[in-house]
Amino acid sequence: MQMNKLVACQHRSKTGLIAGVIFSSLLLGGLALSFNLAHAHDFKLGDLLIDHPYATPSLAGTRNGSVYFKGLRNRGGQADRLIAAKSVVAERVELHQMQMDGTIMRMREVPAIELPARTEVNLRHGGAGTHHLMLQGLKQPLKDGDRFDLELVFEKAGTRKVNVWVQTPRAGNASHTHPH
């Protein structure tokens, strides 16, 4: 009788240990997955990778804002073009090209942003990019920590909604990264 109780106790102990190991593994795996998802901020559309869309806080007294991307990559063998964008946070979204004219940065609206095959187009702030999206007629100021949806329309790939994070860029870092 004592031997049967000992075997049953050992069996329950092993079962509990195995269940604990399985539970711990699932918990750690879930935490790792949620950590990666929380820090992943890119979107795919066919061969296009829309990496880290972000906006800078709007300047006091203005009704305009800017959206940038860590990268806009066309990994396919066929060129595409970003031809439009829209968001509920602004009356309209314009595609802009930035160009230095002597010591002055000039911006002008363009009908499309070219995305050559197997190329990354730079759309970063701080003079590190050649293009950005201009939010015209903001319905309210953009503040650090805000997030909003932006719909991007590509000539060939189609339409993709992305989530834009509003953040003050780190000083001297034109490549922009999120603090962890």
C-alpha positions in Angstrom: 0.0 0.0 0.0 2.8 2.4 0.9 4.6 1.6 -2.3 1.4 2.4 -4.4 1.1 5.8 -2.6 4.8 6.6 -3.3 4.5 5.7 -7.0 1.3 7.8 -7.3 3.0 10.7 -5.5 6.0 10.4 -7.8 3.7 10.2 -10.9 1.8 13.4 -9.8 5.1 15.1 -9.1 6.5 14.3 -12.6 3.1 15.3 -14.2 3.2 18.6 -12.3 6.8 19.2 -13.3 6.1 18.5 -17.0 3.0 20.7 -16.9 5.1 23.5 -15.3 7.8 23.2 -17.9 5.2 23.3 -20.7 3.4 26.3 -19.2 6.7 28.1 -18.7 7.8 27.4 -22.3 4.5 28.7 -23.6 4.6 31.8 -21.4 8.2 32.6 -22.4 7.4 32.0 -26.1 4.4 34.2 -25.9 6.4 37.0 -24.2 9.1 36.7 -26.9 6.5 36.9 -29.7 4.7 39.9 -28.1 8.1 41.6 -27.6 8.9 41.1 -31.3 5.5 42.2 -32.5 5.6 45.3 -30.2 8.9 46.4 -31.8 8.1 45.3 -35.4 6.8 48.3 -37.3 6.9 47.4 -40.9 4.2 46.5 -43.4 4.3 44.4 -46.6 2.4 44.7 -49.8 3.5 42.2 -52.5 7.2 42.9 -53.1 7.0 46.2 -51.3 8.3 46.7 -47.7 7.1 49.8 -45.9 9.5 50.1 -43.0 8.7 52.1 -39.9 6.3 54.9 -40.9 6.7 57.8 -38.5 5.6 61.5 -38.2 7.2 64.3 -36.2 5.2 66.3 -33.8 3.6 69.2 -35.5 4.9 72.7 -34.8 2.8 75.0 -32.6 0.5 77.2 -34.6 0.7 75.2 -37.8 -1.9 72.9 -39.5 0.7 70.9 -41.4 2.8 67.8 -40.5 5.2 65.4 -42.1 5.3 61.6 -42.5 8.6 59.8 -43.1 9.7 56.2 -43.4 12.8 54.4 -42.3 12.7 52.8 -45.7 10.4 52.1 -48.6 11.8 49.0 -50.4 10.8 47.4 -53.7 12.2 43.9 -53.5 10.6 42.8 -56.8 11.8 42.8 -60.3 9.2 45.4 -61.5 9.2 49.2 -60.8 6.3 50.7 -58.9 5.2 54.1 -57.8 3.6 55.6 -54.7 0.8 57.7 -56.3 -1.3 58.8 -53.4 -1.9 58.8 -49.7 -4.7 59.7 -47.3 -5.5 59.9 -43.6 -8.4 61.0 -41.4 -6.0 63.2 -39.4 -5.6 65.7 -42.3 -7.7 67.2 -45.0 -5.2 65.9 -47.6 -1.8 64.2 -47.9 0.7 65.4 -50.5 3.7 63.6 -51.9 6.7 65.9 -51.6 10.2 66.0 -52.9 13.0 67.9 -51.0 15.9 69.5 -52.8 18.7 71.8 -51.6 18.8 75.1 -53.4 22.1 76.5 -52.2 21.6 76.6 -48.4 17.8 76.5 -48.6 15.8 73.3 -48.5 13.0 73.5 -51.1 9.9 71.3 -51.1 7.6 70.7 -54.0 4.6 68.5 -54.5 5.2 65.6 -57.0 2.6 63.4 -58.7 4.4 60.2 -57.6 7.4 58.8 -55.8 9.3 56.3 -58.0 10.2 52.9 -56.6 12.6 51.3 -59.0 13.0 47.5 -58.9 15.2 46.1 -56.2 15.8 49.5 -54.6 15.2 51.3 -51.4 14.0 54.9 -51.5 15.0 57.1 -48.6 12.1 59.0 -47.0 13.8 60.0 -43.7 13.7 63.3 -42.0 16.5 65.7 -41.2 17.8 66.0 -44.8 18.6 62.3 -44.9 15.8 61.6 -47.4 14.7 63.0 -50.8 10.9 62.6 -50.2 8.3 62.8 -47.5 4.5 62.9 -47.2 3.0 66.3 -46.2 -0.1 66.3 -44.0 -2.1 69.4 -45.0 -4.9 70.8 -42.8 -4.3 68.7 -39.7 -7.5 68.3 -37.7 -5.5 68.5 -34.5 -1.8 68.8 -33.6 0.4 65.7 -33.8 1.9 65.0 -30.4 4.6 62.6 -29.2 3.0 59.2 -28.6 0.1 59.7 -31.0 -0.6 57.0 -33.6 -2.7 57.2 -36.7 -3.6 55.2 -39.8 -2.4 56.2 -43.2 -3.5 54.7 -46.5 -0.8 54.4 -49.2 -1.8 53.9 -52.8 0.7 52.3 -55.2 0.3 52.2 -58.9 0.9 48.4 -59.3 0.9 46.9 -55.8 -2.4 48.5 -54.8 -3.4 50.0 -51.5 -2.0 49.3 -48.0 -3.0 50.8 -44.6 -0.1 51.5 -42.2 0.1 52.8 -38.7 2.2 55.9 -38.2 3.9 56.6 -34.9 4.4 60.3 -33.9 7.8 60.8 -32.2 10.4 63.4 -31.7 13.5 62.2 -33.5 16.7 61.8 -31.4 19.0 64.8 -31.8 21.5 64.3 -34.6 20.0 61.0 -35.7 18.6 61.4 -39.2 17.9 57.6 -39.4 15.3 57.8 -36.6 14.8 54.9 -34.2 12.3 54.3 -31.4 13.6 54.2 -27.9 13.2 50.8 -26.3 
